[in-house]
Every structure is written in structure tokens, then in C-alpha cells.
Amino acid sequence: MKKLIISLAFLLAACASAFAFTDTPMWVTSALTNDSAAMTQPGYCYGLMVTPDGTNNVTINTYDNDSAAGGKIIHPAWTLTGSGGSQTLSFNPPMEIRNGIYVDVTTTGTVSYMVYYRRL
């Protein structure tokens, strides 16, 4: 029994270290209104908060890249109704990003959004 408990303790310690995060803080972008590279290096994406103008629909495409050249991380595109107020998309656990986070916004009105992320 003692060997089993010790083995389980080592297994839990190994799993905890495999999924451990660094002490790097989580960041949030300022309120963005156009297509933008929110982060240009590897890290983790925790989510997005989008605020439509109250009238026009918004379509959000998000890429693991520093441009809209490829590597979509949300399939299909995230579409919000204009009258829905602020909406949040969260990733739990956070999504690993290898190249950066680029957000492509399509709307006939105005929109603001923020990206929550952590750099490696």
C-alpha cells in the first residue's frame, strides 16, 4: 500500500509539472476596433470579449499567426448579432498559440474587442 501511495504521489507530481504554467502574467489588449495582431509571439489565448455597436452583426476570424494568412483557431468563424451586447468566448484550458494571435473583424458598423493572452 505504501508503494502505491508513493507511486501515485510521483505520478501526480509529474502531471502537475507537465501542465504547469510559468509565472508570466496574463495580458489583455486595449480595446481594438480593426483587424489586428493582438500578440506576435508564442503563448496562450484565454479568450476574447467583443462588443458590437448594437445594430450590426460582427464576424470574428481568429488565427494562430501574425496575419490572416492561415492557422484559424476558431472554426467556423464566430458570428455575433449586433443587438446582443458584449459577448465573451473563453478557452479553458487556454489555447496554445505558436505564432501569435491575429483577429480579423468583419462588420458594416463599428465594433470593439479585447484579447486575453499570456506570452511564453
Biopython code that builds the backbone (N, CA, C, O; Angstrom):
import numpy as np
from Bio.PDB.StructureBuilder import StructureBuilder

atoms = [
    (1, "MET", "N", (0.826, -1.186, 0.000)),
    (1, "MET", "CA", (0.000, 0.000, 0.000)),
    (1, "MET", "C", (0.874, 1.254, 0.000)),
    (1, "MET", "O", (0.580, 2.223, -0.700)),
    (2, "LYS", "N", (1.937, 1.229, 0.781)),
    (2, "LYS", "CA", (2.825, 2.386, 0.858)),
    (2, "LYS", "C", (3.454, 2.670, -0.510)),
    (2, "LYS", "O", (3.600, 3.827, -0.902)),
    (3, "LYS", "N", (3.829, 1.596, -1.240)),
    (3, "LYS", "CA", (4.420, 1.762, -2.572)),
    (3, "LYS", "C", (3.407, 2.376, -3.536)),
    (3, "LYS", "O", (3.763, 3.204, -4.375)),
    (4, "LEU", "N", (2.156, 1.970, -3.415)),
    (4, "LEU", "CA", (1.105, 2.516, -4.268)),
    (4, "LEU", "C", (0.928, 4.005, -4.011)),
    (4, "LEU", "O", (0.808, 4.781, -4.960)),
    (5, "ILE", "N", (0.910, 4.412, -2.769)),
    (5, "ILE", "CA", (0.749, 5.826, -2.423)),
    (5, "ILE", "C", (1.933, 6.642, -2.926)),
    (5, "ILE", "O", (1.750, 7.743, -3.447)),
    (6, "ILE", "N", (3.143, 6.114, -2.775)),
    (6, "ILE", "CA", (4.335, 6.818, -3.255)),
    (6, "ILE", "C", (4.308, 6.921, -4.776)),
    (6, "ILE", "O", (4.648, 7.963, -5.336)),
    (7, "SER", "N", (3.904, 5.843, -5.443)),
    (7, "SER", "CA", (3.811, 5.871, -6.907)),
    (7, "SER", "C", (2.799, 6.897, -7.380)),
    (7, "SER", "O", (3.052, 7.628, -8.337)),
    (8, "LEU", "N", (1.645, 6.955, -6.710)),
    (8, "LEU", "CA", (0.628, 7.944, -7.068)),
    (8, "LEU", "C", (1.120, 9.364, -6.832)),
    (8, "LEU", "O", (0.823, 10.260, -7.623)),
    (9, "ALA", "N", (1.865, 9.579, -5.761)),
    (9, "ALA", "CA", (2.410, 10.907, -5.479)),
    (9, "ALA", "C", (3.378, 11.337, -6.575)),
    (9, "ALA", "O", (3.342, 12.488, -7.010)),
    (10, "PHE", "N", (4.244, 10.427, -7.031)),
    (10, "PHE", "CA", (5.177, 10.744, -8.118)),
    (10, "PHE", "C", (4.430, 11.006, -9.423)),
    (10, "PHE", "O", (4.800, 11.901, -10.182)),
    (11, "LEU", "N", (3.382, 10.228, -9.685)),
    (11, "LEU", "CA", (2.589, 10.421, -10.895)),
    (11, "LEU", "C", (1.906, 11.783, -10.875)),
    (11, "LEU", "O", (1.918, 12.493, -11.880)),
    (12, "LEU", "N", (1.316, 12.151, -9.757)),
    (12, "LEU", "CA", (0.669, 13.462, -9.653)),
    (12, "LEU", "C", (1.674, 14.595, -9.795)),
    (12, "LEU", "O", (1.381, 15.607, -10.433)),
    (13, "ALA", "N", (2.849, 14.438, -9.212)),
    (13, "ALA", "CA", (3.885, 15.468, -9.336)),
    (13, "ALA", "C", (4.333, 15.615, -10.779)),
    (13, "ALA", "O", (4.544, 16.730, -11.255)),
    (14, "ALA", "N", (4.480, 14.490, -11.481)),
    (14, "ALA", "CA", (4.888, 14.534, -12.891)),
    (14, "ALA", "C", (3.827, 15.209, -13.743)),
    (14, "ALA", "O", (4.153, 16.013, -14.616)),
    (15, "CYS", "N", (2.554, 14.891, -13.498)),
    (15, "CYS", "CA", (1.463, 15.519, -14.259)),
    (15, "CYS", "C", (1.393, 17.011, -13.963)),
    (15, "CYS", "O", (1.184, 17.815, -14.872)),
    (16, "ALA", "N", (1.563, 17.382, -12.715)),
    (16, "ALA", "CA", (1.492, 18.800, -12.349)),
    (16, "ALA", "C", (2.603, 19.580, -13.027)),
    (16, "ALA", "O", (2.372, 20.694, -13.497)),
    (17, "SER", "N", (3.801, 19.021, -13.087)),
    (17, "SER", "CA", (4.897, 19.749, -13.735)),
    (17, "SER", "C", (4.724, 19.791, -15.245)),
    (17, "SER", "O", (5.175, 20.743, -15.883)),
    (18, "ALA", "N", (4.088, 18.792, -15.830)),
    (18, "ALA", "CA", (3.873, 18.783, -17.277)),
    (18, "ALA", "C", (2.885, 19.868, -17.689)),
    (18, "ALA", "O", (2.983, 20.406, -18.792)),
    (19, "PHE", "N", (1.932, 20.198, -16.812)),
    (19, "PHE", "CA", (0.918, 21.190, -17.143)),
    (19, "PHE", "C", (1.119, 22.507, -16.410)),
    (19, "PHE", "O", (0.249, 23.377, -16.436)),
    (20, "ALA", "N", (2.243, 22.651, -15.770)),
    (20, "ALA", "CA", (2.493, 23.868, -15.004)),
    (20, "ALA", "C", (2.699, 25.056, -15.931)),
    (20, "ALA", "O", (3.311, 24.933, -16.991)),
    (21, "PHE", "N", (2.189, 26.186, -15.525)),
    (21, "PHE", "CA", (2.378, 27.416, -16.261)),
    (21, "PHE", "C", (3.471, 28.225, -15.581)),
    (21, "PHE", "O", (3.716, 28.086, -14.383)),
    (22, "THR", "N", (4.101, 29.045, -16.343)),
    (22, "THR", "CA", (5.111, 29.911, -15.762)),
    (22, "THR", "C", (4.413, 31.023, -14.985)),
    (22, "THR", "O", (3.186, 31.130, -14.993)),
    (23, "ASP", "N", (5.196, 31.829, -14.332)),
    (23, "ASP", "CA", (4.612, 32.932, -13.575)),
    (23, "ASP", "C", (4.425, 34.178, -14.432)),
    (23, "ASP", "O", (4.252, 35.277, -13.905)),
    (24, "THR", "N", (4.459, 34.010, -15.757)),
    (24, "THR", "CA", (4.227, 35.113, -16.676)),
    (24, "THR", "C", (2.784, 35.593, -16.523)),
    (24, "THR", "O", (1.870, 34.769, -16.504)),
    (25, "PRO", "N", (2.557, 36.894, -16.415)),
    (25, "PRO", "CA", (1.195, 37.393, -16.198)),
    (25, "PRO", "C", (0.311, 37.274, -17.443)),
    (25, "PRO", "O", (0.804, 37.208, -18.569)),
    (26, "MET", "N", (-0.992, 37.250, -17.215)),
    (26, "MET", "CA", (-1.938, 37.294, -18.323)),
    (26, "MET", "C", (-2.113, 38.755, -18.730)),
    (26, "MET", "O", (-2.179, 39.641, -17.878)),
    (27, "TRP", "N", (-2.186, 38.994, -20.018)),
    (27, "TRP", "CA", (-2.333, 40.342, -20.558)),
    (27, "TRP", "C", (-3.682, 40.463, -21.243)),
    (27, "TRP", "O", (-4.308, 39.462, -21.593)),
    (28, "VAL", "N", (-4.120, 41.690, -21.429)),
    (28, "VAL", "CA", (-5.313, 41.976, -22.213)),
    (28, "VAL", "C", (-4.974, 43.167, -23.102)),
    (28, "VAL", "O", (-4.343, 44.127, -22.660)),
    (29, "THR", "N", (-5.401, 43.092, -24.356)),
    (29, "THR", "CA", (-5.152, 44.203, -25.269)),
    (29, "THR", "C", (-6.018, 45.391, -24.874)),
    (29, "THR", "O", (-6.985, 45.241, -24.127)),
    (30, "SER", "N", (-5.675, 46.552, -25.370)),
    (30, "SER", "CA", (-6.586, 47.686, -25.251)),
    (30, "SER", "C", (-7.785, 47.384, -26.143)),
    (30, "SER", "O", (-7.764, 46.399, -26.881)),
    (31, "ALA", "N", (-8.809, 48.195, -26.093)),
    (31, "ALA", "CA", (-9.978, 47.979, -26.945)),
    (31, "ALA", "C", (-9.578, 48.210, -28.400)),
    (31, "ALA", "O", (-9.250, 49.329, -28.794)),
    (32, "LEU", "N", (-9.610, 47.144, -29.191)),
    (32, "LEU", "CA", (-9.249, 47.214, -30.612)),
    (32, "LEU", "C", (-10.515, 47.360, -31.440)),
    (32, "LEU", "O", (-11.578, 46.888, -31.035)),
    (33, "THR", "N", (-10.414, 48.013, -32.600)),
    (33, "THR", "CA", (-11.598, 48.244, -33.433)),
    (33, "THR", "C", (-11.434, 47.753, -34.868)),
    (33, "THR", "O", (-12.406, 47.735, -35.622)),
    (34, "ASN", "N", (-10.237, 47.360, -35.255)),
    (34, "ASN", "CA", (-9.968, 46.899, -36.625)),
    (34, "ASN", "C", (-9.230, 45.568, -36.571)),
    (34, "ASN", "O", (-8.870, 45.086, -35.497)),
    (35, "ASP", "N", (-9.008, 44.974, -37.761)),
    (35, "ASP", "CA", (-8.170, 43.778, -37.841)),
    (35, "ASP", "C", (-6.835, 44.096, -37.175)),
    (35, "ASP", "O", (-6.279, 45.178, -37.365)),
    (36, "SER", "N", (-6.326, 43.142, -36.393)),
    (36, "SER", "CA", (-5.114, 43.463, -35.639)),
    (36, "SER", "C", (-4.378, 42.208, -35.198)),
    (36, "SER", "O", (-4.985, 41.168, -34.943)),
    (37, "ALA", "N", (-3.043, 42.330, -35.111)),
    (37, "ALA", "CA", (-2.214, 41.304, -34.486)),
    (37, "ALA", "C", (-2.177, 41.622, -32.994)),
    (37, "ALA", "O", (-1.477, 42.545, -32.576)),
    (38, "ALA", "N", (-2.916, 40.875, -32.197)),
    (38, "ALA", "CA", (-3.007, 41.128, -30.763)),
    (38, "ALA", "C", (-1.757, 40.659, -30.030)),
    (38, "ALA", "O", (-1.384, 41.230, -29.004)),
    (39, "MET", "N", (-1.110, 39.621, -30.553)),
    (39, "MET", "CA", (0.127, 39.096, -29.974)),
    (39, "MET", "C", (0.967, 38.568, -31.124)),
    (39, "MET", "O", (0.430, 37.960, -32.050)),
    (40, "THR", "N", (2.262, 38.787, -31.082)),
    (40, "THR", "CA", (3.122, 38.388, -32.208)),
    (40, "THR", "C", (4.197, 37.390, -31.799)),
    (40, "THR", "O", (5.269, 37.358, -32.403)),
    (41, "GLN", "N", (3.927, 36.582, -30.790)),
    (41, "GLN", "CA", (4.882, 35.581, -30.338)),
    (41, "GLN", "C", (4.104, 34.404, -29.754)),
    (41, "GLN", "O", (2.892, 34.505, -29.564)),
    (42, "PRO", "N", (4.779, 33.293, -29.466)),
    (42, "PRO", "CA", (4.090, 32.140, -28.877)),
    (42, "PRO", "C", (3.516, 32.461, -27.500)),
    (42, "PRO", "O", (4.020, 33.329, -26.787)),
    (43, "GLY", "N", (2.459, 31.748, -27.144)),
    (43, "GLY", "CA", (1.857, 31.936, -25.837)),
    (43, "GLY", "C", (0.553, 31.168, -25.728)),
    (43, "GLY", "O", (0.401, 30.097, -26.314)),
    (44, "TYR", "N", (-0.380, 31.716, -24.981)),
    (44, "TYR", "CA", (-1.686, 31.093, -24.774)),
    (44, "TYR", "C", (-2.776, 32.132, -24.946)),
    (44, "TYR", "O", (-2.631, 33.276, -24.516)),
    (45, "CYS", "N", (-3.867, 31.726, -25.577)),
    (45, "CYS", "CA", (-5.036, 32.589, -25.728)),
    (45, "CYS", "C", (-6.093, 32.120, -24.732)),
    (45, "CYS", "O", (-6.499, 30.958, -24.739)),
    (46, "TYR", "N", (-6.531, 33.049, -23.873)),
    (46, "TYR", "CA", (-7.543, 32.742, -22.876)),
    (46, "TYR", "C", (-8.949, 33.075, -23.364)),
    (46, "TYR", "O", (-9.927, 32.513, -22.871)),
    (47, "GLY", "N", (-9.055, 33.992, -24.335)),
    (47, "GLY", "CA", (-10.371, 34.309, -24.859)),
    (47, "GLY", "C", (-10.460, 35.706, -25.433)),
    (47, "GLY", "O", (-9.485, 36.457, -25.459)),
    (48, "LEU", "N", (-11.660, 36.036, -25.895)),
    (48, "LEU", "CA", (-11.937, 37.340, -26.492)),
    (48, "LEU", "C", (-13.237, 37.883, -25.911)),
    (48, "LEU", "O", (-14.143, 37.120, -25.576)),
    (49, "MET", "N", (-13.321, 39.194, -25.796)),
    (49, "MET", "CA", (-14.567, 39.864, -25.446)),
    (49, "MET", "C", (-14.868, 40.855, -26.565)),
    (49, "MET", "O", (-14.050, 41.720, -26.879)),
    (50, "VAL", "N", (-16.048, 40.721, -27.160)),
    (50, "VAL", "CA", (-16.430, 41.529, -28.316)),
    (50, "VAL", "C", (-17.684, 42.335, -27.980)),
    (50, "VAL", "O", (-18.644, 41.818, -27.408)),
    (51, "THR", "N", (-17.649, 43.620, -28.354)),
    (51, "THR", "CA", (-18.801, 44.496, -28.138)),
    (51, "THR", "C", (-19.235, 45.087, -29.483)),
    (51, "THR", "O", (-18.579, 45.989, -30.004)),
    (52, "PRO", "N", (-20.351, 44.574, -30.052)),
    (52, "PRO", "CA", (-20.879, 45.148, -31.286)),
    (52, "PRO", "C", (-21.488, 46.525, -31.038)),
    (52, "PRO", "O", (-21.617, 46.953, -29.891)),
    (53, "ASP", "N", (-21.861, 47.216, -32.109)),
    (53, "ASP", "CA", (-22.386, 48.575, -31.988)),
    (53, "ASP", "C", (-23.856, 48.636, -31.601)),
    (53, "ASP", "O", (-24.402, 49.730, -31.459)),
    (54, "GLY", "N", (-24.509, 47.499, -31.427)),
    (54, "GLY", "CA", (-25.917, 47.489, -31.038)),
    (54, "GLY", "C", (-26.860, 47.313, -32.212)),
    (54, "GLY", "O", (-28.064, 47.148, -32.016)),
    (55, "THR", "N", (-26.333, 47.345, -33.436)),
    (55, "THR", "CA", (-27.170, 47.225, -34.623)),
    (55, "THR", "C", (-26.654, 46.178, -35.607)),
    (55, "THR", "O", (-27.413, 45.326, -36.070)),
    (56, "ASN", "N", (-25.363, 46.244, -35.924)),
    (56, "ASN", "CA", (-24.791, 45.425, -36.993)),
    (56, "ASN", "C", (-24.140, 44.147, -36.470)),
    (56, "ASN", "O", (-23.507, 44.139, -35.415)),
    (57, "ASN", "N", (-24.311, 43.065, -37.236)),
    (57, "ASN", "CA", (-23.676, 41.797, -36.889)),
    (57, "ASN", "C", (-22.172, 41.899, -37.070)),
    (57, "ASN", "O", (-21.681, 42.734, -37.831)),
    (58, "VAL", "N", (-21.444, 41.040, -36.364)),
    (58, "VAL", "CA", (-19.982, 41.018, -36.423)),
    (58, "VAL", "C", (-19.535, 39.575, -36.635)),
    (58, "VAL", "O", (-20.047, 38.656, -35.996)),
    (59, "THR", "N", (-18.575, 39.387, -37.539)),
    (59, "THR", "CA", (-17.960, 38.078, -37.741)),
    (59, "THR", "C", (-16.497, 38.182, -37.360)),
    (59, "THR", "O", (-15.782, 39.066, -37.831)),
    (60, "ILE", "N", (-16.055, 37.267, -36.500)),
    (60, "ILE", "CA", (-14.683, 37.262, -35.997)),
    (60, "ILE", "C", (-13.980, 36.001, -36.490)),
    (60, "ILE", "O", (-14.456, 34.888, -36.264)),
    (61, "ASN", "N", (-12.858, 36.180, -37.157)),
    (61, "ASN", "CA", (-11.959, 35.080, -37.503)),
    (61, "ASN", "C", (-10.675, 35.302, -36.716)),
    (61, "ASN", "O", (-10.116, 36.398, -36.728)),
    (62, "THR", "N", (-10.211, 34.263, -36.033)),
    (62, "THR", "CA", (-9.017, 34.369, -35.209)),
    (62, "THR", "C", (-7.990, 33.362, -35.699)),
    (62, "THR", "O", (-8.315, 32.202, -35.953)),
    (63, "TYR", "N", (-6.742, 33.816, -35.831)),
    (63, "TYR", "CA", (-5.679, 32.999, -36.416)),
    (63, "TYR", "C", (-4.499, 32.845, -35.461)),
    (63, "TYR", "O", (-4.182, 33.752, -34.692)),
    (64, "ASP", "N", (-3.857, 31.686, -35.525)),
    (64, "ASP", "CA", (-2.576, 31.460, -34.848)),
    (64, "ASP", "C", (-1.508, 31.903, -35.838)),
    (64, "ASP", "O", (-0.857, 31.084, -36.487)),
    (65, "ASN", "N", (-1.346, 33.222, -35.937)),
    (65, "ASN", "CA", (-0.459, 33.809, -36.938)),
    (65, "ASN", "C", (-0.339, 35.305, -36.630)),
    (65, "ASN", "O", (-1.059, 35.827, -35.779)),
    (66, "ASP", "N", (0.559, 35.980, -37.316)),
    (66, "ASP", "CA", (0.644, 37.435, -37.153)),
    (66, "ASP", "C", (-0.091, 38.163, -38.269)),
    (66, "ASP", "O", (0.014, 39.382, -38.408)),
    (67, "SER", "N", (-0.849, 37.388, -39.075)),
    (67, "SER", "CA", (-1.695, 37.951, -40.134)),
    (67, "SER", "C", (-2.824, 36.956, -40.389)),
    (67, "SER", "O", (-2.890, 35.905, -39.751)),
    (68, "ALA", "N", (-3.708, 37.292, -41.324)),
    (68, "ALA", "CA", (-4.819, 36.400, -41.663)),
    (68, "ALA", "C", (-4.400, 35.374, -42.714)),
    (68, "ALA", "O", (-5.237, 34.906, -43.485)),
    (69, "ALA", "N", (-3.125, 35.022, -42.754)),
    (69, "ALA", "CA", (-2.590, 34.120, -43.781)),
    (69, "ALA", "C", (-2.908, 32.651, -43.523)),
    (69, "ALA", "O", (-2.731, 31.835, -44.427)),
    (70, "GLY", "N", (-3.354, 32.292, -42.367)),
    (70, "GLY", "CA", (-3.691, 30.891, -42.117)),
    (70, "GLY", "C", (-3.563, 30.536, -40.659)),
    (70, "GLY", "O", (-3.088, 31.334, -39.851)),
    (71, "GLY", "N", (-3.991, 29.326, -40.323)),
    (71, "GLY", "CA", (-3.922, 28.833, -38.965)),
    (71, "GLY", "C", (-5.097, 29.257, -38.106)),
    (71, "GLY", "O", (-4.905, 29.674, -36.964)),
    (72, "LYS", "N", (-6.334, 29.157, -38.643)),
    (72, "LYS", "CA", (-7.521, 29.545, -37.869)),
    (72, "LYS", "C", (-7.601, 28.757, -36.573)),
    (72, "LYS", "O", (-7.356, 27.551, -36.556)),
    (73, "ILE", "N", (-7.943, 29.442, -35.489)),
    (73, "ILE", "CA", (-8.095, 28.744, -34.216)),
    (73, "ILE", "C", (-9.557, 28.627, -33.781)),
    (73, "ILE", "O", (-9.849, 27.931, -32.809)),
    (74, "ILE", "N", (-10.471, 29.286, -34.471)),
    (74, "ILE", "CA", (-11.897, 29.144, -34.195)),
    (74, "ILE", "C", (-12.573, 28.731, -35.495)),
    (74, "ILE", "O", (-12.519, 29.455, -36.489)),
    (75, "HIS", "N", (-13.222, 27.540, -35.481)),
    (75, "HIS", "CA", (-13.926, 27.036, -36.667)),
    (75, "HIS", "C", (-15.360, 26.753, -36.287)),
    (75, "HIS", "O", (-15.562, 26.095, -35.267)),
    (76, "PRO", "N", (-16.353, 27.176, -36.996)),
    (76, "PRO", "CA", (-16.290, 28.201, -38.041)),
    (76, "PRO", "C", (-16.076, 29.569, -37.406)),
    (76, "PRO", "O", (-15.862, 29.679, -36.199)),
    (77, "ALA", "N", (-16.135, 30.598, -38.224)),
    (77, "ALA", "CA", (-15.981, 31.965, -37.713)),
    (77, "ALA", "C", (-17.035, 32.223, -36.632)),
    (77, "ALA", "O", (-18.129, 31.661, -36.674)),
    (78, "TRP", "N", (-16.700, 33.061, -35.684)),
    (78, "TRP", "CA", (-17.607, 33.415, -34.593)),
    (78, "TRP", "C", (-18.441, 34.594, -35.050)),
    (78, "TRP", "O", (-17.897, 35.657, -35.347)),
    (79, "THR", "N", (-19.773, 34.423, -35.112)),
    (79, "THR", "CA", (-20.666, 35.483, -35.554)),
    (79, "THR", "C", (-21.547, 35.926, -34.396)),
    (79, "THR", "O", (-22.177, 35.111, -33.724)),
    (80, "LEU", "N", (-21.576, 37.238, -34.179)),
    (80, "LEU", "CA", (-22.363, 37.820, -33.098)),
    (80, "LEU", "C", (-23.445, 38.706, -33.693)),
    (80, "LEU", "O", (-23.216, 39.379, -34.698)),
    (81, "THR", "N", (-24.622, 38.711, -33.079)),
    (81, "THR", "CA", (-25.665, 39.624, -33.527)),
    (81, "THR", "C", (-25.385, 40.996, -32.929)),
    (81, "THR", "O", (-24.939, 41.107, -31.787)),
    (82, "GLY", "N", (-25.647, 42.024, -33.700)),
    (82, "GLY", "CA", (-25.353, 43.386, -33.277)),
    (82, "GLY", "C", (-26.084, 43.817, -32.031)),
    (82, "GLY", "O", (-25.575, 44.628, -31.257)),
    (83, "SER", "N", (-27.284, 43.279, -31.826)),
    (83, "SER", "CA", (-28.092, 43.701, -30.688)),
    (83, "SER", "C", (-27.844, 42.852, -29.447)),
    (83, "SER", "O", (-28.532, 43.023, -28.441)),
    (84, "GLY", "N", (-26.880, 41.945, -29.496)),
    (84, "GLY", "CA", (-26.660, 41.021, -28.388)),
    (84, "GLY", "C", (-25.825, 41.555, -27.245)),
    (84, "GLY", "O", (-25.663, 40.861, -26.242)),
    (85, "GLY", "N", (-25.284, 42.767, -27.353)),
    (85, "GLY", "CA", (-24.417, 43.296, -26.297)),
    (85, "GLY", "C", (-23.060, 42.606, -26.315)),
    (85, "GLY", "O", (-22.774, 41.812, -27.211)),
    (86, "SER", "N", (-22.237, 42.904, -25.338)),
    (86, "SER", "CA", (-20.904, 42.300, -25.253)),
    (86, "SER", "C", (-21.020, 40.797, -25.055)),
    (86, "SER", "O", (-21.862, 40.310, -24.300)),
    (87, "GLN", "N", (-20.149, 40.074, -25.757)),
    (87, "GLN", "CA", (-20.111, 38.622, -25.624)),
    (87, "GLN", "C", (-18.668, 38.181, -25.437)),
    (87, "GLN", "O", (-17.744, 38.808, -25.954)),
    (88, "THR", "N", (-18.485, 37.099, -24.694)),
    (88, "THR", "CA", (-17.156, 36.590, -24.393)),
    (88, "THR", "C", (-17.029, 35.159, -24.877)),
    (88, "THR", "O", (-17.945, 34.350, -24.728)),
    (89, "LEU", "N", (-15.872, 34.862, -25.460)),
    (89, "LEU", "CA", (-15.519, 33.499, -25.846)),
    (89, "LEU", "C", (-14.294, 33.137, -25.020)),
    (89, "LEU", "O", (-13.250, 33.777, -25.140)),
    (90, "SER", "N", (-14.416, 32.110, -24.180)),
    (90, "SER", "CA", (-13.326, 31.726, -23.296)),
    (90, "SER", "C", (-12.794, 30.352, -23.659)),
    (90, "SER", "O", (-13.546, 29.484, -24.102)),
    (91, "PHE", "N", (-11.495, 30.156, -23.470)),
    (91, "PHE", "CA", (-10.858, 28.856, -23.683)),
    (91, "PHE", "C", (-10.369, 28.351, -22.335)),
    (91, "PHE", "O", (-9.529, 28.984, -21.696)),
    (92, "ASN", "N", (-10.894, 27.216, -21.906)),
    (92, "ASN", "CA", (-10.467, 26.612, -20.649)),
    (92, "ASN", "C", (-10.271, 25.121, -20.868)),
    (92, "ASN", "O", (-11.251, 24.381, -20.949)),
    (93, "PRO", "N", (-9.048, 24.670, -20.962)),
    (93, "PRO", "CA", (-7.790, 25.378, -20.717)),
    (93, "PRO", "C", (-7.490, 26.346, -21.846)),
    (93, "PRO", "O", (-8.082, 26.253, -22.922)),
    (94, "PRO", "N", (-6.571, 27.278, -21.609)),
    (94, "PRO", "CA", (-6.233, 28.242, -22.654)),
    (94, "PRO", "C", (-5.668, 27.544, -23.881)),
    (94, "PRO", "O", (-5.061, 26.478, -23.780)),
    (95, "MET", "N", (-5.875, 28.161, -25.048)),
    (95, "MET", "CA", (-5.423, 27.586, -26.312)),
    (95, "MET", "C", (-3.949, 27.937, -26.549)),
    (95, "MET", "O", (-3.557, 29.101, -26.470)),
    (96, "GLU", "N", (-3.152, 26.925, -26.836)),
    (96, "GLU", "CA", (-1.739, 27.167, -27.113)),
    (96, "GLU", "C", (-1.588, 27.853, -28.464)),
    (96, "GLU", "O", (-2.181, 27.430, -29.457)),
    (97, "ILE", "N", (-0.792, 28.912, -28.490)),
    (97, "ILE", "CA", (-0.553, 29.691, -29.702)),
    (97, "ILE", "C", (0.928, 29.586, -30.042)),
    (97, "ILE", "O", (1.781, 29.831, -29.188)),
    (98, "ARG", "N", (1.236, 29.223, -31.275)),
    (98, "ARG", "CA", (2.632, 29.038, -31.673)),
    (98, "ARG", "C", (3.236, 30.261, -32.368)),
    (98, "ARG", "O", (4.444, 30.479, -32.285)),
    (99, "ASN", "N", (2.411, 31.060, -33.052)),
    (99, "ASN", "CA", (2.942, 32.150, -33.875)),
    (99, "ASN", "C", (2.466, 33.540, -33.472)),
    (99, "ASN", "O", (3.138, 34.525, -33.776)),
    (100, "GLY", "N", (1.357, 33.641, -32.813)),
    (100, "GLY", "CA", (0.769, 34.921, -32.465)),
    (100, "GLY", "C", (-0.744, 34.833, -32.596)),
    (100, "GLY", "O", (-1.279, 33.801, -32.999)),
    (101, "ILE", "N", (-1.422, 35.904, -32.261)),
    (101, "ILE", "CA", (-2.886, 35.948, -32.369)),
    (101, "ILE", "C", (-3.256, 37.105, -33.287)),
    (101, "ILE", "O", (-2.928, 38.259, -33.011)),
    (102, "TYR", "N", (-3.941, 36.786, -34.383)),
    (102, "TYR", "CA", (-4.421, 37.803, -35.307)),
    (102, "TYR", "C", (-5.935, 37.708, -35.354)),
    (102, "TYR", "O", (-6.485, 36.620, -35.521)),
    (103, "VAL", "N", (-6.615, 38.843, -35.207)),
    (103, "VAL", "CA", (-8.071, 38.881, -35.223)),
    (103, "VAL", "C", (-8.525, 39.659, -36.458)),
    (103, "VAL", "O", (-8.120, 40.800, -36.680)),
    (104, "ASP", "N", (-9.376, 39.012, -37.250)),
    (104, "ASP", "CA", (-9.947, 39.607, -38.456)),
    (104, "ASP", "C", (-11.426, 39.866, -38.178)),
    (104, "ASP", "O", (-12.182, 38.932, -37.914)),
    (105, "VAL", "N", (-11.840, 41.140, -38.237)),
    (105, "VAL", "CA", (-13.200, 41.556, -37.906)),
    (105, "VAL", "C", (-13.924, 41.997, -39.170)),
    (105, "VAL", "O", (-13.400, 42.783, -39.958)),
    (106, "THR", "N", (-15.149, 41.476, -39.354)),
    (106, "THR", "CA", (-15.972, 41.892, -40.486)),
    (106, "THR", "C", (-17.318, 42.385, -39.957)),
    (106, "THR", "O", (-18.045, 41.648, -39.291)),
    (107, "THR", "N", (-17.637, 43.646, -40.264)),
    (107, "THR", "CA", (-18.919, 44.230, -39.872)),
    (107, "THR", "C", (-19.173, 45.459, -40.737)),
    (107, "THR", "O", (-18.234, 46.061, -41.259)),
    (108, "THR", "N", (-20.432, 45.827, -40.887)),
    (108, "THR", "CA", (-20.754, 47.061, -41.612)),
    (108, "THR", "C", (-20.842, 48.237, -40.653)),
    (108, "THR", "O", (-20.972, 49.385, -41.080)),
    (109, "GLY", "N", (-20.772, 47.955, -39.367)),
    (109, "GLY", "CA", (-20.832, 49.007, -38.354)),
    (109, "GLY", "C", (-19.502, 49.139, -37.637)),
    (109, "GLY", "O", (-18.439, 48.993, -38.239)),
    (110, "THR", "N", (-19.576, 49.416, -36.357)),
    (110, "THR", "CA", (-18.367, 49.525, -35.543)),
    (110, "THR", "C", (-18.368, 48.416, -34.495)),
    (110, "THR", "O", (-19.416, 47.878, -34.138)),
    (111, "VAL", "N", (-17.189, 48.091, -34.019)),
    (111, "VAL", "CA", (-17.038, 47.032, -33.028)),
    (111, "VAL", "C", (-15.788, 47.326, -32.208)),
    (111, "VAL", "O", (-14.852, 47.959, -32.694)),
    (112, "SER", "N", (-15.781, 46.871, -30.988)),
    (112, "SER", "CA", (-14.544, 46.893, -30.204)),
    (112, "SER", "C", (-14.385, 45.503, -29.594)),
    (112, "SER", "O", (-15.362, 44.811, -29.311)),
    (113, "TYR", "N", (-13.127, 45.117, -29.402)),
    (113, "TYR", "CA", (-12.860, 43.796, -28.828)),
    (113, "TYR", "C", (-11.545, 43.834, -28.069)),
    (113, "TYR", "O", (-10.695, 44.693, -28.303)),
    (114, "MET", "N", (-11.398, 42.886, -27.157)),
    (114, "MET", "CA", (-10.163, 42.721, -26.399)),
    (114, "MET", "C", (-9.789, 41.248, -26.420)),
    (114, "MET", "O", (-10.660, 40.378, -26.406)),
    (115, "VAL", "N", (-8.495, 40.974, -26.452)),
    (115, "VAL", "CA", (-7.976, 39.608, -26.452)),
    (115, "VAL", "C", (-7.214, 39.399, -25.153)),
    (115, "VAL", "O", (-6.371, 40.213, -24.776)),
    (116, "TYR", "N", (-7.518, 38.304, -24.474)),
    (116, "TYR", "CA", (-6.826, 37.930, -23.241)),
    (116, "TYR", "C", (-5.798, 36.862, -23.589)),
    (116, "TYR", "O", (-6.146, 35.844, -24.187)),
    (117, "TYR", "N", (-4.537, 37.079, -23.224)),
    (117, "TYR", "CA", (-3.470, 36.166, -23.633)),
    (117, "TYR", "C", (-2.323, 36.176, -22.615)),
    (117, "TYR", "O", (-2.255, 37.025, -21.726)),
    (118, "ARG", "N", (-1.434, 35.203, -22.782)),
    (118, "ARG", "CA", (-0.222, 35.130, -21.974)),
    (118, "ARG", "C", (0.923, 34.757, -22.897)),
    (118, "ARG", "O", (0.826, 33.800, -23.666)),
    (119, "ARG", "N", (2.004, 35.513, -22.819)),
    (119, "ARG", "CA", (3.196, 35.231, -23.619)),
    (119, "ARG", "C", (4.019, 34.136, -22.940)),
    (119, "ARG", "O", (3.977, 33.970, -21.720)),
    (120, "LEU", "N", (4.755, 33.406, -23.745)),
    (120, "LEU", "CA", (5.678, 32.428, -23.157)),
    (120, "LEU", "C", (6.941, 33.102, -22.708)),
    (120, "LEU", "O", (7.840, 32.442, -22.186)),
]
sb = StructureBuilder()
sb.init_structure("model")
sb.init_model(0)
sb.init_chain("A")
sb.init_seg("    ")
for serial, (resi, resn, name, xyz) in enumerate(atoms, 1):
    if name == "N":
        sb.init_residue(resn, " ", resi, " ")
    sb.init_atom(name, np.array(xyz, "f"), 0.0, 1.0, " ", f" {name:<3s}", serial, name[0])
structure = sb.get_structure()
